[in-house]
Amino acid sequence: MRKDVYHTFYGLSGLSLAQHRLDRRDLVGEVLGAKENLLEELNPVHGVPRVPLERAKRYYLANKVDL
């Protein structure tokens, strides 16, 4: 069976966004099943984990490169 990374990514991204709803922070941590089912929070625009993205933004803003 071939792996379908495209649909796996979008399925897990959607699940992460549902778990970390921006308008309902009080629901974070409410997970069906084991606590291990909680996914890392993703940036909804870029689809990457929020914390490393914020670190990268801070780094590149502090270390401007002339192109």
MARPADO-923664 format. One record per residue (C-alpha): x, y, z; residue number from 1. Coordinates in nm, 2 decimals, decimal comma. Layout:
<recs>
((X; Y; Z); NUM),
...
</recs>
This chain:
<recs>
((0,00; 0,00; 0,00); 1),
((0,13; 0,34; -0,09); 2),
((0,16; 0,61; 0,17); 3),
((-0,06; 0,92; 0,12); 4),
((0,14; 1,19; 0,29); 5),
((-0,06; 1,47; 0,13); 6),
((-0,39; 1,37; 0,28); 7),
((-0,23; 1,25; 0,61); 8),
((-0,08; 1,60; 0,65); 9),
((-0,40; 1,78; 0,59); 10),
((-0,60; 1,54; 0,81); 11),
((-0,36; 1,59; 1,10); 12),
((-0,33; 1,96; 1,04); 13),
((-0,71; 1,99; 1,06); 14),
((-0,72; 1,78; 1,38); 15),
((-0,45; 2,00; 1,54); 16),
((-0,64; 2,32; 1,45); 17),
((-0,96; 2,17; 1,59); 18),
((-0,78; 2,08; 1,92); 19),
((-0,63; 2,43; 1,95); 20),
((-0,92; 2,64; 1,84); 21),
((-0,81; 3,01; 1,84); 22),
((-1,15; 3,13; 1,96); 23),
((-1,18; 2,88; 2,25); 24),
((-0,85; 2,86; 2,44); 25),
((-1,05; 2,72; 2,74); 26),
((-1,10; 2,40; 2,55); 27),
((-0,73; 2,33; 2,49); 28),
((-0,65; 2,00; 2,65); 29),
((-0,99; 1,85; 2,60); 30),
((-0,89; 1,54; 2,40); 31),
((-1,09; 1,23; 2,31); 32),
((-0,90; 0,93; 2,44); 33),
((-0,55; 0,93; 2,59); 34),
((-0,36; 1,26; 2,65); 35),
((-0,10; 1,13; 2,39); 36),
((-0,37; 1,21; 2,12); 37),
((-0,31; 1,59; 2,17); 38),
((-0,12; 1,72; 1,87); 39),
((0,12; 2,01; 1,86); 40),
((-0,03; 2,35; 1,79); 41),
((0,02; 2,45; 1,42); 42),
((0,02; 2,79; 1,26); 43),
((-0,30; 2,78; 1,06); 44),
((-0,14; 2,98; 0,77); 45),
((0,19; 2,80; 0,73); 46),
((0,10; 2,46; 0,86); 47),
((0,41; 2,43; 1,08); 48),
((0,44; 2,41; 1,46); 49),
((0,37; 2,75; 1,62); 50),
((0,67; 2,77; 1,86); 51),
((0,95; 2,69; 1,61); 52),
((0,79; 2,94; 1,36); 53),
((0,79; 3,21; 1,62); 54),
((1,16; 3,14; 1,70); 55),
((1,25; 3,16; 1,34); 56),
((1,07; 3,49; 1,29); 57),
((1,25; 3,64; 1,59); 58),
((1,58; 3,51; 1,46); 59),
((1,54; 3,65; 1,11); 60),
((1,41; 3,98; 1,24); 61),
((1,71; 4,02; 1,46); 62),
((1,96; 3,91; 1,19); 63),
((1,85; 4,09; 0,88); 64),
((2,04; 3,98; 0,57); 65),
((2,09; 4,20; 0,27); 66),
((2,01; 4,02; -0,05); 67),
</recs>
